[in-house]
């Protein structure tokens, strides 16, 4: 194969490889973005979970817990006075219809 053909073939293969990498990157983007419907559903779930925690555990505890929802997965963060409050908050969140899973990152306030 002469040098000119080899250069053209190498350039074509390189362009093909770059194109394939670009296609892979664009396929993964939708996984990190929510549709408007998903965003609205997550916001509604957050409100329902906040209400459920306030009802089951108390308004003061609910106010101390931050709630983030992403595609039906609820994450609880914040500080409460006891392990029982953290567990009750998690249980209340799990009872809400539409919640797929709950990640309980609530911490217990130290007594010192």
Secondary structure, DSSP 4 states (H G I P E B T S, - for coil): --HHHHHHHHHHHHHHHHHHHHHHHHHHHTTT---HHHHHHHHHHHHHHHHHHHHHT-HHHHHHEEEEEETTEEEEEEEES-HHHHHHHHHHHHTSTT--EEEEEEEEPP--
